[in-house]
């Protein structure tokens, strides 16, 4: 698919060119609240389509780093989430 990789922000969407072999179904989500967890991301994005995985990135002490990833099953759902 000759689409654009999307980076989702709670404040707005940013677009950047897709490098060859990039997974356009996997969205980077930033500006998450520090108390956000995987369930928070799932509940936020699941109404937009089927999800394969969600992950909030955490530091070595377990505190959210304020960003994570949501991987959709279908590229059109990922694009719609933007």
MMTF fields as JSON, N, C-alpha, C and O atoms, coordinates in Angstrom:
{
  "mmtfVersion": "1.0.0",
  "mmtfProducer": "UNKNOWN",
  "numBonds": 327,
  "numAtoms": 328,
  "numGroups": 82,
  "numChains": 1,
  "numModels": 1,
  "chainsPerModel": [1],
  "groupsPerChain": [82],
  "chainIdList": ["A"],
  "bondAtomList": [4, 2, 8, 6, 12, 10, 16, 14, 20, 18, 24, 22, 28, 26, 32, 30, 36, 34, 40, 38, 44, 42, 48, 46, 52, 50, 56, 54, 60, 58, 64, 62, 68, 66, 72, 70, 76, 74, 80, 78, 84, 82, 88, 86, 92, 90, 96, 94, 100, 98, 104, 102, 108, 106, 112, 110, 116, 114, 120, 118, 124, 122, 128, 126, 132, 130, 136, 134, 140, 138, 144, 142, 148, 146, 152, 150, 156, 154, 160, 158, 164, 162, 168, 166, 172, 170, 176, 174, 180, 178, 184, 182, 188, 186, 192, 190, 196, 194, 200, 198, 204, 202, 208, 206, 212, 210, 216, 214, 220, 218, 224, 222, 228, 226, 232, 230, 236, 234, 240, 238, 244, 242, 248, 246, 252, 250, 256, 254, 260, 258, 264, 262, 268, 266, 272, 270, 276, 274, 280, 278, 284, 282, 288, 286, 292, 290, 296, 294, 300, 298, 304, 302, 308, 306, 312, 310, 316, 314, 320, 318, 324, 322],
  "bondOrderList": [1, 1, 1, 1, 1, 1, 1, 1, 1, 1, 1, 1, 1, 1, 1, 1, 1, 1, 1, 1, 1, 1, 1, 1, 1, 1, 1, 1, 1, 1, 1, 1, 1, 1, 1, 1, 1, 1, 1, 1, 1, 1, 1, 1, 1, 1, 1, 1, 1, 1, 1, 1, 1, 1, 1, 1, 1, 1, 1, 1, 1, 1, 1, 1, 1, 1, 1, 1, 1, 1, 1, 1, 1, 1, 1, 1, 1, 1, 1, 1, 1],
  "groupList": [{"groupName": "UNK", "atomNameList": ["N", "CA", "C", "O"], "elementList": ["N", "C", "C", "O"], "formalChargeList": [0, 0, 0, 0], "bondAtomList": [1, 0, 2, 1, 3, 2], "bondOrderList": [1, 1, 2], "singleLetterCode": "X", "chemCompType": "L-PEPTIDE LINKING"}],
  "groupTypeList": [0, 0, 0, 0, 0, 0, 0, 0, 0, 0, 0, 0, 0, 0, 0, 0, 0, 0, 0, 0, 0, 0, 0, 0, 0, 0, 0, 0, 0, 0, 0, 0, 0, 0, 0, 0, 0, 0, 0, 0, 0, 0, 0, 0, 0, 0, 0, 0, 0, 0, 0, 0, 0, 0, 0, 0, 0, 0, 0, 0, 0, 0, 0, 0, 0, 0, 0, 0, 0, 0, 0, 0, 0, 0, 0, 0, 0, 0, 0, 0, 0, 0],
  "groupIdList": [1, 2, 3, 4, 5, 6, 7, 8, 9, 10, 11, 12, 13, 14, 15, 16, 17, 18, 19, 20, 21, 22, 23, 24, 25, 26, 27, 28, 29, 30, 31, 32, 33, 34, 35, 36, 37, 38, 39, 40, 41, 42, 43, 44, 45, 46, 47, 48, 49, 50, 51, 52, 53, 54, 55, 56, 57, 58, 59, 60, 61, 62, 63, 64, 65, 66, 67, 68, 69, 70, 71, 72, 73, 74, 75, 76, 77, 78, 79, 80, 81, 82],
  "secStructList": [7, 7, 7, 7, 3, 3, 3, 3, 3, 6, 6, 3, 3, 3, 3, 3, 7, 7, 7, 6, 6, 7, 7, 6, 6, 3, 3, 3, 3, 3, 1, 7, 7, 6, 6, 7, 7, 2, 2, 2, 2, 2, 2, 2, 2, 4, 4, 4, 1, 7, 3, 3, 3, 3, 3, 3, 3, 3, 7, 6, 6, 1, 7, 3, 3, 3, 3, 3, 3, 3, 3, 3, 1, 1, 2, 2, 2, 2, 2, 2, 2, 7],
  "xCoordList": [0.848, 0.0, 0.897, 1.848, 0.595, 1.406, 0.777, 0.453, 0.607, -0.007, 1.062, 2.255, 0.638, 1.552, 1.467, 0.38, 2.626, 2.624, 2.084, 2.407, 1.273, 0.653, 1.16, 1.278, 1.453, 1.804, 0.674, 0.391, 0.04, -1.124, -0.714, 0.075, -1.249, -1.034, -2.393, -3.354, -2.472, -3.725, -4.052, -5.213, -3.039, -3.243, -3.489, -3.931, -3.218, -3.39, -2.598, -1.847, -2.75, -2.079, -0.907, -0.975, 0.162, 1.343, 1.567, 1.292, 2.056, 2.302, 3.765, 4.376, 4.321, 5.671, 5.71, 4.886, 6.655, 6.728, 6.975, 7.635, 6.433, 6.598, 7.89, 8.073, 8.779, 9.973, 9.599, 8.609, 10.369, 10.067, 9.986, 10.838, 8.965, 8.789, 8.127, 7.974, 7.728, 7.078, 5.69, 5.025, 5.265, 3.939, 2.969, 2.986, 2.128, 1.221, 0.047, -0.725, -0.09, -1.154, -0.74, -1.583, 0.544, 1.074, 1.209, 2.022, 0.417, 0.405, 1.175, 1.064, 1.944, 2.651, 1.718, 1.232, 1.475, 0.565, 1.362, 1.947, 1.388, 2.145, 1.232, 0.029, 1.832, 1.134, 0.074, -0.988, 0.38, -0.527, -0.374, 0.712, -1.448, -1.319, -0.403, -0.349, 0.299, 1.235, 0.544, 1.175, -0.733, -1.457, -2.029, -2.663, -1.814, -2.334, -1.692, -0.503, -2.515, -2.008, -2.516, -3.18, -2.205, -2.602, -4.121, -4.617, -4.848, -6.309, -6.844, -7.806, -6.228, -6.609, -6.494, -7.42, -5.355, -5.161, -6.174, -6.742, -6.404, -7.364, -8.76, -9.425, -9.185, -10.521, -10.632, -11.701, -9.547, -9.535, -9.666, -10.391, -8.96, -8.889, -9.766, -10.032, -10.227, -11.0, -12.309, -12.738, -12.963, -14.166, -13.871, -14.791, -12.615, -12.238, -11.889, -11.696, -11.801, -11.498, -10.848, -10.505, -10.682, -10.064, -8.594, -7.871, -8.167, -6.804, -6.071, -6.615, -4.826, -3.968, -3.26, -3.178, -2.74, -2.011, -1.973, -2.105, -1.79, -1.575, -0.456, -0.299, 0.311, 1.385, 1.753, 2.094, 1.676, 2.17, 3.611, 3.881, 4.524, 5.933, 6.172, 5.663, 6.958, 7.215, 8.719, 9.51, 9.09, 10.501, 10.807, 9.935, 12.034, 12.463, 11.732, 11.754, 11.083, 10.315, 8.834, 8.062, 8.436, 7.051, 6.18, 4.984, 6.74, 5.974, 5.877, 6.854, 4.702, 4.494, 5.451, 5.701, 5.98, 6.846, 6.021, 6.578, 4.692, 3.823, 3.576, 3.002, 4.007, 3.728, 3.534, 3.877, 2.974, 2.742, 2.428, 2.596, 1.97, 1.687, 0.353, -0.004, -0.379, -1.622, -1.484, -1.207, -1.681, -1.587, -2.963, -3.571, -3.439, -4.73, -4.567, -3.495, -5.646, -5.645, -5.635, -4.932, -6.408, -6.564, -6.005, -6.211, -5.3, -4.699, -5.765, -5.53, -6.932, -7.959, -8.474, -8.873, -8.47, -8.864, -7.799, -8.119, -6.533, -5.445, -5.518, -5.361, -5.755, -5.859, -7.065, -6.997, -8.157, -9.347, -9.135, -9.789, -8.227, -7.941, -7.206, -7.194, -6.602, -5.87, -6.871, -6.496],
  "yCoordList": [-1.175, 0.0, 1.242, 1.325, 2.185, 3.406, 4.503, 5.577, 4.226, 5.189, 5.924, 5.687, 6.81, 7.52, 6.93, 6.635, 6.759, 6.322, 7.471, 8.634, 7.138, 8.165, 8.092, 7.004, 9.209, 9.303, 10.071, 11.216, 9.428, 10.025, 10.73, 10.213, 11.892, 12.635, 12.956, 13.198, 12.958, 13.348, 14.8, 15.205, 15.579, 16.98, 17.174, 18.249, 16.169, 16.295, 15.236, 14.49, 15.156, 14.131, 14.733, 15.857, 13.962, 14.341, 13.281, 12.105, 13.666, 12.688, 12.737, 13.805, 11.561, 11.479, 10.387, 9.473, 10.46, 9.429, 8.052, 7.918, 7.04, 5.669, 5.092, 5.053, 4.648, 3.981, 2.616, 2.026, 2.1, 0.781, -0.269, -0.309, -1.113, -2.172, -1.74, -2.555, -0.474, 0.018, -0.583, -0.878, -0.759, -1.302, -0.148, 0.496, 0.117, 1.26, 1.017, 1.935, -0.214, -0.504, -0.172, -0.139, 0.075, 0.326, 1.826, 2.481, 2.366, 3.806, 4.153, 3.475, 5.209, 5.778, 6.815, 7.714, 6.685, 7.591, 8.296, 7.644, 9.631, 10.359, 11.277, 11.359, 11.96, 12.858, 12.137, 12.689, 10.888, 10.132, 10.611, 11.025, 10.558, 10.89, 9.873, 8.716, 10.281, 9.385, 8.172, 7.131, 8.29, 7.155, 6.211, 5.213, 6.515, 5.668, 4.288, 4.143, 3.273, 1.905, 1.289, 1.96, 0.015, -0.641, -0.64, -0.443, -0.856, -0.865, 0.506, 0.595, 1.567, 2.923, 3.079, 3.57, 2.661, 2.762, 1.917, 2.358, 0.707, -0.175, 0.454, 0.48, 0.951, 1.559, 2.812, 3.108, 3.539, 4.755, 4.448, 5.137, 3.407, 3.136, 1.993, 1.927, 1.094, -0.059, 0.297, -0.466, 1.409, 1.745, 2.045, 2.088, 2.249, 2.632, 1.452, 1.627, 0.252, -0.931, -2.017, -1.815, -3.187, -4.331, -4.042, -3.528, -4.378, -4.098, -5.406, -6.331, -5.468, -6.623, -6.503, -7.473, -5.298, -5.103, -3.633, -2.753, -3.384, -2.03, -2.129, -3.146, -1.059, -1.057, 0.371, 1.189, 0.649, 1.909, 1.647, 0.695, 2.488, 2.322, 2.876, 3.937, 2.135, 2.488, 2.533, 1.873, 3.324, 3.361, 2.175, 1.347, 2.097, 0.961, 0.858, -0.196, 1.941, 1.903, 1.609, 1.502, 1.479, 1.164, 2.369, 2.211, 3.569, 4.788, 4.985, 4.803, 5.355, 5.603, 6.679, 7.676, 6.458, 7.453, 8.464, 9.376, 8.304, 9.252, 8.931, 9.744, 7.744, 7.34, 5.835, 5.103, 5.395, 3.965, 3.662, 4.51, 2.441, 1.98, 1.253, 0.541, 1.445, 0.722, 0.103, 0.798, -1.215, -1.89, -2.392, -3.214, -1.883, -2.286, -3.486, -3.715, -4.249, -5.384, -4.885, -5.438, -3.846, -3.337, -1.923, -1.074, -1.686, -0.379, 0.717, 1.828, 0.419, 1.461, 1.881, 3.031, 0.967, 1.349, 2.239, 3.207, 1.904, 2.724, 4.136, 5.128, 4.211, 5.514, 6.277, 7.494, 5.588, 6.217, 6.735, 7.69, 6.109, 6.537, 7.858, 8.548, 8.198, 9.451, 10.555, 11.726],
  "zCoordList": [0.0, 0.0, 0.0, 0.776, -0.854, -0.947, -0.107, -0.612, 1.173, 2.092, 2.868, 2.678, 3.736, 4.632, 6.021, 6.517, 6.65, 8.044, 8.866, 8.625, 9.824, 10.632, 12.059, 12.621, 12.636, 14.047, 14.708, 14.356, 15.661, 16.301, 17.576, 18.367, 17.758, 18.986, 19.577, 18.846, 20.874, 21.501, 21.152, 21.211, 20.79, 20.442, 18.946, 18.54, 18.121, 16.677, 15.958, 16.586, 14.643, 13.846, 13.086, 12.59, 13.008, 12.245, 11.177, 11.417, 10.012, 8.957, 8.551, 8.508, 8.253, 7.74, 6.685, 6.721, 5.736, 4.7, 5.307, 6.338, 4.649, 5.115, 4.555, 3.338, 5.42, 4.918, 4.352, 4.784, 3.395, 2.842, 3.949, 4.836, 3.894, 4.879, 6.171, 7.081, 6.278, 7.498, 7.64, 6.646, 8.86, 9.157, 9.365, 10.414, 8.378, 8.462, 9.408, 9.688, 9.901, 10.862, 12.288, 13.185, 12.508, 13.843, 14.055, 13.402, 14.962, 15.214, 16.48, 17.501, 16.393, 17.54, 18.166, 17.481, 19.455, 20.166, 21.255, 22.12, 21.214, 22.238, 23.041, 22.795, 24.001, 24.911, 25.738, 26.024, 26.122, 26.987, 28.427, 28.833, 29.193, 30.613, 31.297, 30.881, 32.317, 32.997, 33.609, 33.791, 33.928, 34.501, 33.44, 33.784, 32.15, 31.068, 31.117, 31.403, 30.828, 30.733, 29.433, 28.643, 29.212, 27.968, 27.792, 26.683, 28.863, 28.789, 28.379, 27.615, 28.882, 28.49, 26.974, 26.33, 26.398, 24.951, 24.206, 23.207, 24.684, 24.023, 24.003, 22.967, 25.138, 25.211, 24.35, 23.815, 24.217, 23.416, 21.924, 21.207, 21.455, 20.019, 19.524, 18.324, 20.381, 19.911, 19.207, 18.342, 19.528, 18.754, 17.278, 16.461, 16.94, 15.579, 14.695, 13.492, 15.256, 14.463, 15.29, 16.455, 14.661, 15.332, 15.618, 14.764, 16.82, 17.278, 17.538, 18.141, 17.07, 17.306, 18.643, 19.398, 18.942, 20.197, 20.576, 19.726, 21.861, 22.393, 23.424, 24.099, 23.528, 24.532, 24.908, 24.054, 26.201, 26.749, 27.183, 27.916, 26.732, 27.075, 28.477, 28.838, 29.259, 30.654, 30.926, 30.252, 31.926, 32.316, 33.229, 33.491, 33.706, 34.522, 35.853, 36.49, 36.283, 37.53, 37.292, 38.245, 36.029, 35.704, 35.417, 35.173, 35.436, 35.16, 33.642, 32.916, 33.19, 31.76, 31.257, 31.934, 30.059, 29.414, 28.617, 28.007, 28.62, 27.927, 26.466, 25.741, 26.02, 24.641, 24.582, 25.511, 23.461, 23.274, 21.824, 20.948, 21.579, 20.228, 20.203, 21.142, 19.106, 18.856, 17.472, 16.495, 17.399, 16.107, 15.702, 16.388, 14.579, 14.04, 13.116, 12.556, 12.965, 12.041, 10.608, 9.762, 10.326, 8.954, 8.817, 9.685, 7.723, 7.463, 7.401, 7.877, 6.822, 6.713, 8.097, 8.28, 9.065, 10.432, 11.067, 11.757, 10.829, 11.348, 10.751, 11.463, 9.457, 8.801, 9.333, 9.503, 9.595, 10.154, 11.567, 11.987, 12.298, 13.666, 13.706, 14.726, 12.605, 12.529, 12.475, 12.406]
}
